[in-house]
Each structure stands twice: as C-alpha cells, then as structure tokens.
Amino acid sequence: VCEWGGVGELCMSPDDVYGTQVLTAGCHAYDNIGACEAHQPAGSCKWDDTQNPAVCVEAGCHVHDNEGSCEADLLCDWDQTKSPAVCVDAYCPSTHKAKDKCNADSLGPCYWNAKNP
C-alpha cells in the first residue's frame, strides 16, 4: 500500500486494501474558500464557516456521479443494486469510528487502517 499524506485512522474493507487508488488531496488540505470549492470533482468539498476557524470539509458521497470518481473516494462505494446506480457511504468507514468495533465487525469484514488484514 502506497499513500501520500495518509488516510488517517479509518475503518476499511479488504477491497480498499488491495485495490488501486488515485489519491488526491483531501478537502482538509485547503485553507481558503476558493481552493476548497475548486477541488475536483466539483462539489466534493464545501467551506464550513460554522467552525472557528473555518475549514474545508468533505461534502459527501452523493457528489460523485460516476463509478470511477466514487470508487476513488475511500469513504464511498458505488451501489449497483439501485437503479440507476449511485454513490453511497462505504459500509466500514461510515459504520465504525473506533478500532475495536471496526475489527469486531462480522458483516464487513472491516479492518482498522487497512493494515495487516
């Protein structure tokens, strides 16, 4: 697994570990509204001025309108069971925010930080 900047602590599935991803800077890397809102794909980042100081945050999986951009986002999965197919929150990272619950998941399977599954 090669990564630039890291994904931080995250609950992931085995598919995330062994797949190939084209990584881009996450929304948190932007420190001004212009750069934040220009992040591609369009609409994937939003400027949150309710926080002090204001920060750039992810807008959610719904902004991805194709399988390629959806699957490139580690927090999202392309759901082909829906018609038409849509991008939805990935099961492991959206369900588990703590290591112990992530590793204990029997439905996923899920692995913390995708290390040594």
One Martini backbone bead per residue (centre of mass of N, CA, C, O) as a GRO file, in nm:
protein
  117
    1VAL     BB    1   0.093   0.038   0.027
    2CYS     BB    2   0.042   0.357  -0.105
    3GLU     BB    3   0.092   0.690   0.037
    4TRP     BB    4  -0.029   1.028   0.056
    5GLY     BB    5  -0.071   1.164   0.374
    6GLY     BB    6  -0.284   0.979   0.430
    7VAL     BB    7  -0.599   0.858   0.598
    8GLY     BB    8  -0.575   0.786   0.862
    9GLU     BB    9  -0.807   0.679   1.074
   10LEU     BB   10  -0.962   0.379   0.933
   11CYS     BB   11  -1.231   0.197   0.822
   12MET     BB   12  -1.185  -0.101   0.622
   13SER     BB   13  -1.177  -0.290   0.346
   14PRO     BB   14  -1.019  -0.523   0.156
   15ASP     BB   15  -1.061  -0.371  -0.115
   16ASP     BB   16  -0.903  -0.115  -0.022
   17VAL     BB   17  -0.623  -0.255   0.011
   18TYR     BB   18  -0.598  -0.397  -0.300
   19GLY     BB   19  -0.650  -0.155  -0.447
   20THR     BB   20  -0.649   0.105  -0.682
   21GLN     BB   21  -0.549   0.445  -0.621
   22VAL     BB   22  -0.624   0.785  -0.681
   23LEU     BB   23  -0.480   1.033  -0.511
   24THR     BB   24  -0.602   1.312  -0.334
   25ALA     BB   25  -0.659   1.579  -0.187
   26GLY     BB   26  -0.807   1.666   0.076
   27CYS     BB   27  -1.006   1.906   0.200
   28HIS     BB   28  -0.818   1.978   0.453
   29ALA     BB   29  -0.583   2.112   0.265
   30TYR     BB   30  -0.767   2.362   0.260
   31ASP     BB   31  -0.748   2.734   0.357
   32ASN     BB   32  -0.965   2.824   0.131
   33ILE     BB   33  -1.250   2.879  -0.044
   34GLY     BB   34  -1.149   2.861  -0.336
   35ALA     BB   35  -0.993   2.589  -0.322
   36CYS     BB   36  -1.217   2.422  -0.203
   37GLU     BB   37  -1.439   2.473  -0.440
   38ALA     BB   38  -1.223   2.363  -0.674
   39HIS     BB   39  -1.239   2.087  -0.610
   40GLN     BB   40  -1.205   1.761  -0.735
   41PRO     BB   41  -1.489   1.710  -0.774
   42ALA     BB   42  -1.738   1.897  -0.806
   43GLY     BB   43  -1.862   1.943  -0.471
   44SER     BB   44  -1.671   1.770  -0.261
   45CYS     BB   45  -1.635   2.052  -0.129
   46LYS     BB   46  -1.676   2.252   0.176
   47TRP     BB   47  -1.734   2.549   0.344
   48ASP     BB   48  -1.696   2.581   0.706
   49ASP     BB   49  -1.817   2.865   0.897
   50THR     BB   50  -1.907   2.726   1.181
   51GLN     BB   51  -1.618   2.717   1.230
   52ASN     BB   52  -1.330   2.780   1.462
   53PRO     BB   53  -1.198   2.783   1.219
   54ALA     BB   54  -1.246   2.764   0.909
   55VAL     BB   55  -1.327   2.478   0.690
   56CYS     BB   56  -1.255   2.206   0.483
   57VAL     BB   57  -1.505   1.972   0.365
   58GLU     BB   58  -1.676   1.707   0.306
   59ALA     BB   59  -1.983   1.656   0.118
   60GLY     BB   60  -2.003   1.368  -0.004
   61CYS     BB   61  -2.100   1.100  -0.210
   62HIS     BB   62  -2.327   1.236  -0.396
   63VAL     BB   63  -2.117   1.393  -0.592
   64HIS     BB   64  -2.084   1.127  -0.735
   65ASP     BB   65  -2.157   1.030  -1.093
   66ASN     BB   66  -1.933   0.796  -1.090
   67GLU     BB   67  -1.751   0.516  -1.038
   68GLY     BB   68  -1.462   0.626  -1.040
   69SER     BB   69  -1.492   0.860  -0.828
   70CYS     BB   70  -1.618   0.692  -0.607
   71GLU     BB   71  -1.390   0.465  -0.575
   72ALA     BB   72  -1.161   0.688  -0.509
   73ASP     BB   73  -1.332   0.708  -0.250
   74LEU     BB   74  -1.288   0.565   0.062
   75LEU     BB   75  -1.595   0.657   0.167
   76CYS     BB   76  -1.697   0.506  -0.099
   77ASP     BB   77  -1.969   0.345  -0.294
   78TRP     BB   78  -2.092   0.158  -0.561
   79ASP     BB   79  -2.447   0.118  -0.619
   80GLN     BB   80  -2.600  -0.143  -0.821
   81THR     BB   81  -2.885  -0.197  -0.673
   82LYS     BB   82  -2.953   0.059  -0.797
   83SER     BB   83  -3.197   0.259  -0.999
   84PRO     BB   84  -2.971   0.408  -1.050
   85ALA     BB   85  -2.666   0.417  -0.984
   86VAL     BB   86  -2.484   0.498  -0.672
   87CYS     BB   87  -2.331   0.697  -0.433
   88VAL     BB   88  -2.211   0.572  -0.119
   89ASP     BB   89  -2.152   0.498   0.183
   90ALA     BB   90  -1.926   0.323   0.327
   91TYR     BB   91  -1.954   0.087   0.556
   92CYS     BB   92  -1.705   0.094   0.744
   93PRO     BB   93  -1.654   0.411   0.785
   94SER     BB   94  -1.965   0.476   0.859
   95THR     BB   95  -1.995   0.268   1.110
   96HIS     BB   96  -1.682   0.299   1.211
   97LYS     BB   97  -1.483   0.498   1.461
   98ALA     BB   98  -1.362   0.237   1.601
   99LYS     BB   99  -1.141  -0.018   1.630
  100ASP     BB  100  -1.297  -0.242   1.788
  101LYS     BB  101  -1.556  -0.239   1.606
  102CYS     BB  102  -1.426  -0.284   1.338
  103ASN     BB  103  -1.277  -0.565   1.398
  104ALA     BB  104  -1.567  -0.702   1.501
  105ASP     BB  105  -1.689  -0.716   1.233
  106SER     BB  106  -1.903  -0.955   1.050
  107LEU     BB  107  -2.007  -0.807   0.776
  108GLY     BB  108  -1.785  -0.685   0.607
  109PRO     BB  109  -1.511  -0.686   0.649
  110CYS     BB  110  -1.315  -0.506   0.891
  111TYR     BB  111  -1.031  -0.267   0.903
  112TRP     BB  112  -0.792  -0.102   1.061
  113ASN     BB  113  -0.619   0.094   0.837
  114ALA     BB  114  -0.554  -0.159   0.647
  115LYS     BB  115  -0.377  -0.344   0.838
  116ASN     BB  116  -0.326  -0.661   0.837
  117PRO     BB  117  -0.584  -0.860   0.738
   0.00000   0.00000   0.00000
